[in-house]
């Protein structure tokens, strides 16, 4: 199990961090319209993931907004 910090306190995560260059594990997400999206839905497409640690700080939301400004149009 991996560990990280939450508001300066160490916490243990369920699982391990994904390593750079590793293939994405299968996943399923809920989209804004409440339909599901899985890795299989993106077969043959390039995916860009914006992973951030928390929305309870001022830095992470600012990072997400900047990513959205700089990223290509999402479909």
C-alpha positions as CSV (number, residue, x, y, z in Angstrom):
1,X,0.0,0.0,0.0
2,X,1.2,3.5,-0.8
3,X,1.2,6.4,1.6
4,X,0.7,10.1,1.1
5,X,0.0,13.2,3.1
6,X,-3.4,14.7,3.8
7,X,-3.3,18.2,5.3
8,X,0.2,17.3,6.5
9,X,-0.9,14.0,8.1
10,X,0.4,10.7,6.7
11,X,-2.4,8.4,5.3
12,X,-2.3,4.9,3.8
13,X,-3.9,4.5,0.5
14,X,-5.7,1.3,-0.7
15,X,-3.4,0.3,-3.5
16,X,-0.3,1.6,-5.2
17,X,0.5,4.7,-7.2
18,X,0.5,4.1,-11.0
19,X,4.1,4.3,-12.4
20,X,4.9,6.6,-15.3
21,X,4.6,4.6,-18.6
22,X,2.4,1.9,-17.1
23,X,-0.7,0.8,-19.0
24,X,-3.9,2.2,-17.4
25,X,-5.8,-0.4,-15.4
26,X,-9.5,-0.9,-16.4
27,X,-11.8,1.6,-14.8
28,X,-15.3,2.9,-14.9
29,X,-16.4,6.5,-14.3
30,X,-19.7,8.4,-14.0
31,X,-20.0,11.2,-16.5
32,X,-21.8,14.5,-16.1
33,X,-24.9,13.1,-17.7
34,X,-24.8,10.1,-15.2
35,X,-23.9,7.6,-18.0
36,X,-20.7,5.5,-17.5
37,X,-17.4,5.7,-19.2
38,X,-14.8,3.0,-19.2
39,X,-11.4,2.5,-20.6
40,X,-12.9,0.2,-23.3
41,X,-14.9,3.2,-24.5
42,X,-11.7,5.0,-25.4
43,X,-10.1,2.2,-27.3
44,X,-8.0,3.6,-30.1
45,X,-8.2,7.2,-28.7
46,X,-5.6,9.3,-26.9
47,X,-6.6,10.0,-23.3
48,X,-5.2,12.7,-21.1
49,X,-5.8,12.4,-17.4
50,X,-5.6,15.4,-15.0
51,X,-4.9,13.8,-11.6
52,X,-4.9,16.1,-8.6
53,X,-4.8,15.3,-4.9
54,X,-7.5,17.4,-3.3
55,X,-10.0,20.1,-3.9
56,X,-9.8,21.3,-0.3
57,X,-6.9,23.6,-1.0
58,X,-6.6,26.7,-3.1
59,X,-3.8,25.2,-5.2
60,X,-5.5,22.2,-6.7
61,X,-8.6,24.0,-8.0
62,X,-6.4,26.6,-9.5
63,X,-4.3,23.8,-11.2
64,X,-7.5,22.2,-12.6
65,X,-8.7,25.6,-14.0
66,X,-5.3,26.2,-15.6
67,X,-5.2,22.7,-17.1
68,X,-8.7,23.3,-18.6
69,X,-7.5,26.6,-20.1
70,X,-4.4,25.0,-21.7
71,X,-5.8,21.7,-22.8
72,X,-7.3,21.1,-26.2
73,X,-11.1,21.0,-26.6
74,X,-12.6,18.0,-24.8
75,X,-15.4,16.1,-26.5
